[in-house]
Amino acid sequence: MGLIIAALVAWGIFLAVGVFLNLGGEAADRFDVRRPLLVLGCTMTFLTFWLVLLWSKRRRAA
């Protein structure tokens, strides 16, 4: 389980860094620091929601 969580965190960071570096150069003239924060925030929101669901399932089973 820890490996999956670590992989999701790493994937979110990877995507946020990709948005930050903007290697494609599409929107270089309108760079905004909120874009990588939005990507990272969505990934972490998904991860938090998933962990809460797993925690509530485990709590009911016990």
N, C-alpha and C positions, 0 to 999 in steps of 0.2 A: 504494500500500500504506500509506503514511504517513497518508493521508487517512482510510482505514478505521480504522486504529489510533486516530487522534485522535478520530474520531467515537465509537468504542466507549468511550474514556476519558471523553469529554464526556457520553455517555449514562449511564455509571455514576455520574458526579458529579451529574448532573441527578436521577437516581433517589434517590441518597443525600440530596441536599438536600431533595427532596420528602418523604422519610420523616422527616427531621429537623424540617422546618417543620410537618408534620402539619396541613395546611390543612383537611383534612376534619374533624378533631377527633374521630375515632373513639376513639382511645386516649389522649386528652390527660391523663387522670388517672394513667396508668401509663407515662409517658414514660421511655424508656431510651436512652441514648446508643449502646448496642451495636447498635441496629436499623440506623441508617445505616452503621455500620462493617461490619455483616454484608452489607448490600447492596453496598457498595463493594468489600468483600473478595471476594464471589462474582464480581463483574464482572471484577476484576483477576485472579482465579484463572483464569477462562475465557480472558481475553486472554493470560495467561502460557502456559497450556496450548496455545493455538492457535499462538502464536509459536514455542514449542518444536517443535511438529509441523512447522511451515513450515521452521524451521532444520534439522531432521533430514532433511527431504525434499531441501532444497537441498544439504546436505552429501553425501548419497548420490548425487545427480545429478552432482556435480562429480568 
